[in-house]
Amino acid sequence: MYYFIPAWYGQTDEFWKTAIDPWYRIRQKIEFDDSLHQVRIFQDEDLAPQLLLLAYQPHLRYFLHRHDVLEVGYTAIFDLIQGITNENMKNLQVTDLEWPEGSTFVHTPFAIVVQCQHKRYAEIEFGTEGFIAMIRYFDEEQIIREDVYDDRGFVSSSLYFENGQPIYRNYLNAKGIWQLCHFFDGRGIVANPRTDGRFNKSYYGDLSEVIWEFLDKFLAEKVTNDDRFVIASDLRHNKPLFNHLPAENTKILTWFAERNQDDSIDAYAGFLPQVDLLIADRYDYLEQLQVAYPEEAKKLKHMASFDTRLALGTSQRVKESKIFYQVDLNQLDLEAIYQVLAFVAKYPKTRVEFGAFNANPEQLQNLEHQVEKMIDERFSSEVFEEVVESSGAE
């Protein structure tokens, strides 16, 4: 079996906890990495890849669904830590939760505000797909608790506040019983003594200790010598991960420019002797590694981050050529747009699609206006069939 260990972590000090963004917060970069691409390839080839996830990801199912890998098997270490097993997804509604008598629900463009006796009692945040993502509770207009909901329909963790500052977080099982209590004042992490001996210790210095403990248990119980590990390189987890993975198993390390471009060449000196293969998505970095570590050159390979496999026969059946043109809506290059339109005007079976990241409707309308204006002023409109609005994209 191939175990893929991605680097889906947050950017804050709590990097074991992935970002939980509400639906209205626009991401500033594409939500994609090499692990997703590689898992899809293995899935298409019926190689039964298995994701091995170290981070806390209560919204994991929807993340996998967005990237069309929901059917891929996975083991989430935090599910093992929290004692969550075989929980089916439930469609949890706001009305399924208990609220104080007389509560009123105010629907704002971003969240639902729950008021009790004319005071803010709670705020309900939703995920991109419309599920309940988290609920914040207030007392006298000051936050006192934040419940993060698992996308399977139960509270996954509760963050408690004093005077507006986070004090500790409880990680819960599916029945709402706390398993770990993580204090933020230096007291570390306390395990619930009533967990049937699942924890080796009653006290831990940080989350890493708990994660490595449960990873070791999983490796001892499930992994055989024939299993292979495909590890997304991240300097925050590489060293401890290699210390815990079985030395005799095949290991493949993957370098992804979006994630690893700031890594120094020297940082890989200790890892290359331990891996059977290192895959990079950029030739220039691969060449630097080959120069720095000539004795390991046979292990170094290149593979594109995106799916570049041919769909044989498809292009022959489509007569028109399609041009994709990415524009910066803040600084439209009208001359470049003119050159593209001139090409389309010259070749009738050509279509151009303009795309942009994080565009708002006003910017798209301005782009459409500029294109139509340029066609009217600098071309004969008869050579163009029509200007159509996209049905939607990321």
C-alpha positions as CSV (number, residue, x, y, z in Angstrom):
1,M,0.0,0.0,0.0
2,Y,1.1,3.6,-0.7
3,Y,0.6,6.0,2.2
4,F,0.6,9.6,1.3
5,I,1.6,12.0,4.1
6,P,0.6,15.6,2.9
7,A,1.7,18.9,4.5
8,W,-1.8,20.4,5.0
9,Y,-0.9,22.6,8.0
10,G,-1.8,26.1,9.1
11,Q,0.5,29.1,8.9
12,T,0.3,30.1,12.5
13,D,2.1,28.9,15.6
14,E,-0.6,26.2,15.9
15,F,0.5,24.7,12.6
16,W,-0.9,21.3,13.5
17,K,-4.3,23.0,13.1
18,T,-5.3,23.7,9.5
19,A,-7.1,27.0,8.7
20,I,-10.8,26.9,9.2
21,D,-12.1,29.7,7.0
22,P,-15.7,30.9,6.8
23,W,-17.3,30.7,3.3
24,Y,-17.0,34.4,2.7
25,R,-13.3,34.7,3.2
26,I,-11.6,34.6,-0.2
27,R,-8.4,32.6,-0.4
28,Q,-5.4,34.5,-1.9
29,K,-4.0,31.4,-3.6
30,I,-5.2,28.2,-5.2
31,E,-6.0,25.4,-2.8
32,F,-3.9,22.8,-4.5
33,D,-0.6,20.9,-3.9
34,D,1.4,18.0,-5.3
35,S,-0.1,15.5,-2.9
36,L,-3.6,16.0,-4.4
37,H,-2.3,15.5,-7.9
38,Q,-0.3,12.4,-7.0
39,V,-3.2,10.8,-5.1
40,R,-5.5,11.3,-8.1
41,I,-3.0,9.5,-10.4
42,F,-2.8,6.5,-8.0
43,Q,-6.6,6.5,-7.6
44,D,-7.1,6.4,-11.4
45,E,-4.6,3.5,-11.7
46,D,-6.5,1.5,-9.0
47,L,-3.5,1.5,-6.7
48,A,-5.6,2.2,-3.6
49,P,-3.6,5.1,-2.1
50,Q,-4.2,5.9,1.5
51,L,-3.9,9.3,3.0
52,L,-2.1,9.5,6.4
53,L,-3.0,12.9,8.0
54,L,-1.2,14.4,11.0
55,A,-3.0,17.7,11.3
56,Y,-6.3,18.6,13.0
57,Q,-8.8,18.8,10.1
58,P,-12.4,18.7,11.3
59,H,-13.6,19.7,7.8
60,L,-11.5,17.1,6.0
61,R,-14.4,15.4,4.1
62,Y,-15.5,18.6,2.4
63,F,-11.8,19.4,1.5
64,L,-11.4,16.0,-0.2
65,H,-14.7,16.4,-1.9
66,R,-13.7,19.8,-3.4
67,H,-10.7,18.1,-5.0
68,D,-12.5,15.0,-6.2
69,V,-10.6,12.6,-3.9
70,L,-13.3,11.9,-1.4
71,E,-13.3,8.2,-2.3
72,V,-9.6,7.9,-1.3
73,G,-9.1,6.1,2.0
74,Y,-7.6,8.0,4.8
75,T,-6.4,7.7,8.4
76,A,-6.6,10.9,10.4
77,I,-4.3,10.7,13.5
78,F,-6.6,13.2,15.3
79,D,-9.5,10.8,14.8
80,L,-7.4,8.2,16.7
81,I,-6.5,10.8,19.3
82,Q,-10.1,11.9,19.8
83,G,-11.5,8.3,19.7
84,I,-13.6,8.9,16.7
85,T,-14.5,5.8,14.7
86,N,-16.8,5.1,11.8
87,E,-18.9,8.2,12.2
88,N,-21.3,8.7,9.3
89,M,-21.9,12.3,8.1
90,K,-25.2,13.9,9.4
91,N,-26.9,16.9,7.9
92,L,-26.8,19.1,11.1
93,Q,-29.3,22.0,11.0
94,V,-29.4,25.1,13.3
95,T,-32.8,23.9,14.6
96,D,-31.2,20.6,15.7
97,L,-29.2,22.4,18.4
98,E,-30.6,23.6,21.8
99,W,-31.1,27.3,22.3
100,P,-32.4,29.3,25.2
101,E,-36.1,29.9,25.3
102,G,-37.0,33.1,23.4
103,S,-34.0,33.1,21.2
104,T,-34.3,35.0,17.9
105,F,-32.2,34.3,14.8
106,V,-30.9,37.3,12.8
107,H,-29.7,36.3,9.3
108,T,-26.9,38.6,8.1
109,P,-25.1,38.3,4.8
110,F,-22.3,36.5,6.5
111,A,-23.5,34.5,9.6
112,I,-26.5,33.9,11.8
113,V,-26.6,36.0,15.0
114,V,-28.5,34.4,17.8
115,Q,-30.0,37.0,20.3
116,C,-31.4,36.2,23.7
117,Q,-33.1,39.0,25.7
118,H,-32.0,41.5,23.1
119,K,-28.3,40.6,23.7
120,R,-25.9,38.7,21.4
121,Y,-25.8,35.1,22.5
122,A,-24.0,33.4,19.7
123,E,-22.8,33.7,16.1
124,I,-23.1,30.7,13.7
125,E,-20.5,30.5,11.0
126,F,-20.9,28.2,7.9
127,G,-18.4,26.5,5.7
128,T,-18.1,26.9,2.0
129,E,-20.5,24.1,1.3
130,G,-23.1,25.4,3.7
131,F,-22.5,23.2,6.8
132,I,-22.2,24.5,10.3
133,A,-18.5,25.2,10.7
134,M,-18.3,26.9,14.1
135,I,-20.4,28.7,16.7
136,R,-19.1,31.5,19.0
137,Y,-20.9,32.1,22.3
138,F,-20.9,35.5,24.0
139,D,-21.7,36.9,27.5
140,E,-22.1,40.6,27.8
141,E,-20.8,41.1,24.3
142,Q,-17.5,39.2,25.1
143,I,-16.7,35.9,23.6
144,I,-16.5,33.0,26.1
145,R,-16.4,29.9,23.9
146,E,-15.9,28.8,20.3
147,D,-17.2,25.4,19.2
148,V,-15.6,23.9,16.0
149,Y,-17.9,21.4,14.3
150,D,-16.7,18.3,12.6
151,D,-18.2,18.1,9.1
152,R,-19.7,14.8,10.1
153,G,-22.2,16.6,12.4
154,F,-20.8,17.0,15.9
155,V,-18.7,19.3,18.0
156,S,-15.0,18.5,17.4
157,S,-13.3,20.9,19.8
158,S,-14.2,23.8,22.1
159,L,-12.0,26.8,22.6
160,Y,-12.6,28.7,25.9
161,F,-11.9,32.4,26.6
162,E,-11.3,34.6,29.6
163,N,-11.5,38.4,29.1
164,G,-11.5,37.9,25.4
165,Q,-8.3,35.8,25.4
166,P,-8.1,32.0,24.6
167,I,-7.3,30.0,27.6
168,Y,-7.6,26.3,26.6
169,R,-9.0,24.0,24.0
170,N,-10.8,20.7,24.6
171,Y,-10.7,18.1,21.9
172,L,-13.9,16.0,22.0
173,N,-15.1,12.6,20.8
174,A,-18.3,12.2,18.8
175,K,-20.3,12.1,22.0
176,G,-19.0,15.4,23.3
177,I,-16.7,13.9,26.0
178,W,-13.3,15.7,26.2
179,Q,-10.2,13.6,25.4
180,L,-7.5,16.2,25.6
181,C,-7.3,19.6,27.2
182,H,-4.7,21.9,25.7
183,F,-3.8,24.8,28.0
184,F,-2.2,27.9,26.4
185,D,-0.5,29.3,29.5
186,G,2.4,26.8,29.5
187,R,0.7,24.0,31.5
188,G,0.7,21.8,28.4
189,I,-1.8,19.1,27.6
190,V,-3.9,16.9,29.9
191,A,-5.4,13.6,28.8
192,N,-8.8,12.6,30.2
193,P,-8.2,9.7,32.6
194,R,-11.4,8.1,31.5
195,T,-10.4,7.1,28.0
196,D,-9.8,3.3,28.5
197,G,-6.0,3.7,28.5
198,R,-5.8,5.0,24.9
199,F,-3.1,7.5,26.1
200,N,0.3,6.4,27.3
201,K,0.7,9.5,29.6
202,S,-1.6,11.7,31.5
203,Y,0.4,14.8,30.7
204,Y,2.1,16.0,27.5
205,G,4.3,19.1,26.8
206,D,2.7,19.8,23.4
207,L,0.5,18.4,20.7
208,S,3.5,17.0,18.8
209,E,4.0,14.4,21.6
210,V,0.5,13.2,21.3
211,I,0.6,13.0,17.5
212,W,3.8,11.0,17.4
213,E,2.5,8.6,20.1
214,F,-0.6,7.8,18.1
215,L,1.3,7.7,14.8
216,D,3.7,5.1,16.3
217,K,0.7,3.0,17.4
218,F,-0.8,3.1,13.9
219,L,2.5,2.2,12.3
220,A,3.0,-0.8,14.6
221,E,-0.6,-2.1,14.1
222,K,-1.2,-1.5,10.4
223,V,2.0,-1.0,8.4
224,T,3.9,-3.9,6.8
225,N,7.4,-3.9,5.3
226,D,5.9,-3.8,1.8
227,D,4.1,-0.5,2.4
228,R,5.5,2.7,0.9
229,F,5.4,6.3,2.1
230,V,5.1,9.3,-0.1
231,I,6.0,12.3,2.0
232,A,5.2,15.9,1.1
233,S,8.4,17.8,2.2
234,D,7.8,20.3,4.9
235,L,10.8,21.3,7.2
236,R,8.4,21.4,10.1
237,H,7.6,17.7,10.0
238,N,10.5,16.1,7.9
239,K,12.9,15.4,10.7
240,P,10.5,13.9,13.3
241,L,8.6,12.1,10.7
242,F,11.7,10.3,9.4
243,N,12.6,9.4,13.0
244,H,9.2,7.7,13.5
245,L,8.7,6.0,10.1
246,P,10.1,2.4,9.9
247,A,13.6,2.5,8.5
248,E,13.1,-0.5,6.2
249,N,10.1,0.9,4.3
250,T,10.4,2.6,1.0
251,K,10.2,6.4,1.3
252,I,9.5,9.0,-1.4
253,L,10.0,12.7,-0.7
254,T,8.2,15.3,-2.9
255,W,9.3,18.9,-3.3
256,F,6.6,21.4,-4.4
257,A,7.6,24.9,-5.4
258,E,4.6,26.6,-3.9
259,R,5.4,25.1,-0.5
260,N,9.2,24.6,-0.5
261,Q,10.7,27.4,-2.6
262,D,12.2,29.0,0.5
263,D,13.9,25.7,1.6
264,S,17.7,25.8,1.4
265,I,19.6,23.1,-0.4
266,D,21.5,22.3,2.8
267,A,18.2,21.5,4.5
268,Y,18.0,18.2,2.6
269,A,21.4,16.8,3.4
270,G,20.1,14.7,6.2
271,F,17.0,13.4,4.3
272,L,18.4,12.3,0.9
273,P,20.3,9.3,2.3
274,Q,17.1,8.1,4.0
275,V,14.8,8.3,1.0
276,D,14.6,6.0,-2.1
277,L,13.4,8.8,-4.3
278,L,13.0,12.6,-4.3
279,I,10.5,14.1,-6.8
280,A,10.6,17.9,-7.5
281,D,8.2,19.8,-9.7
282,R,10.9,22.2,-11.0
283,Y,13.9,21.4,-13.1
284,D,16.0,24.3,-11.8
285,Y,15.8,23.1,-8.2
286,L,16.4,19.5,-9.2
287,E,19.6,20.6,-11.0
288,Q,20.8,22.4,-7.8
289,L,20.2,19.3,-5.8
290,Q,22.1,17.2,-8.4
291,V,25.1,19.6,-8.2
292,A,25.0,19.7,-4.3
293,Y,24.5,15.9,-3.9
294,P,26.0,14.1,-6.9
295,E,26.2,10.8,-5.0
296,E,22.3,10.9,-4.7
297,A,21.7,12.0,-8.3
298,K,20.0,8.7,-9.2
299,K,17.3,9.3,-6.6
300,L,16.3,12.7,-8.0
301,K,13.5,12.9,-10.5
302,H,11.2,15.5,-12.0
303,M,7.4,15.4,-12.2
304,A,5.0,18.2,-13.0
305,S,2.6,19.3,-10.2
306,F,-0.4,19.3,-12.5
307,D,-2.0,16.5,-14.5
308,T,-0.3,16.6,-17.9
309,R,-1.4,13.2,-19.1
310,L,-2.9,13.1,-22.6
311,A,-6.6,12.2,-23.2
312,L,-5.9,10.5,-26.5
313,G,-8.6,11.0,-29.1
314,T,-10.3,13.9,-27.4
315,S,-8.4,16.7,-29.2
316,Q,-8.9,15.1,-32.6
317,R,-12.7,15.2,-32.2
318,V,-12.8,19.0,-31.3
319,K,-12.3,21.2,-34.4
320,E,-11.9,24.5,-32.6
321,S,-8.8,25.6,-30.8
322,K,-9.2,27.2,-27.4
323,I,-6.9,29.8,-25.9
324,F,-6.9,30.4,-22.1
325,Y,-5.7,33.9,-21.2
326,Q,-5.1,34.9,-17.6
327,V,-5.6,38.7,-17.0
328,D,-4.7,40.9,-14.1
329,L,-7.9,42.8,-13.5
330,N,-6.2,45.5,-11.6
331,Q,-3.9,46.4,-14.5
332,L,-5.5,45.4,-17.8
333,D,-3.0,45.1,-20.6
334,L,-5.2,46.2,-23.5
335,E,-2.5,45.8,-26.1
336,A,-2.0,42.2,-25.1
337,I,-5.7,41.6,-25.2
338,Y,-5.8,43.2,-28.7
339,Q,-3.1,40.8,-29.9
340,V,-5.1,37.8,-28.7
341,L,-8.3,39.1,-30.3
342,A,-6.5,39.7,-33.6
343,F,-5.5,36.1,-33.6
344,V,-9.0,35.0,-33.0
345,A,-10.3,37.3,-35.7
346,K,-7.8,35.8,-38.2
347,Y,-8.7,32.1,-37.4
348,P,-12.5,31.5,-37.2
349,K,-12.3,28.2,-35.4
350,T,-10.5,29.8,-32.4
351,R,-12.0,30.7,-29.1
352,V,-10.5,32.7,-26.2
353,E,-11.4,32.4,-22.6
354,F,-10.3,35.1,-20.2
355,G,-9.7,34.1,-16.6
356,A,-8.6,35.8,-13.3
357,F,-8.1,35.0,-9.7
358,N,-10.4,36.5,-7.0
359,A,-12.4,38.6,-9.4
360,N,-15.5,40.5,-8.3
361,P,-18.5,41.1,-10.6
362,E,-17.6,44.7,-11.2
363,Q,-14.2,43.8,-12.5
364,L,-15.5,41.1,-14.8
365,Q,-18.1,43.5,-16.2
366,N,-15.4,46.0,-16.9
367,L,-13.3,43.4,-18.7
368,E,-16.3,42.4,-20.8
369,H,-17.0,46.0,-21.6
370,Q,-13.4,46.6,-22.6
371,V,-13.4,43.5,-24.9
372,E,-16.7,44.5,-26.6
373,K,-15.5,48.1,-27.0
374,M,-12.2,46.9,-28.6
375,I,-14.1,44.7,-31.0
376,D,-16.4,47.5,-32.1
377,E,-13.5,50.0,-32.5
378,R,-10.7,48.0,-33.9
379,F,-12.3,45.0,-35.6
380,S,-15.2,44.0,-37.7
381,S,-17.7,42.6,-35.3
382,E,-18.9,40.1,-37.9
383,V,-15.7,38.0,-37.5
384,F,-16.6,37.3,-33.9
385,E,-19.6,35.1,-33.0
386,E,-20.3,36.5,-29.6
387,V,-18.9,37.5,-26.2
388,V,-20.3,35.1,-23.6
389,E,-20.2,35.3,-19.8
390,S,-18.6,32.3,-18.0
391,S,-20.9,30.0,-16.1
392,G,-18.6,30.2,-13.2
393,A,-15.1,29.1,-12.1
394,E,-12.7,29.2,-9.2
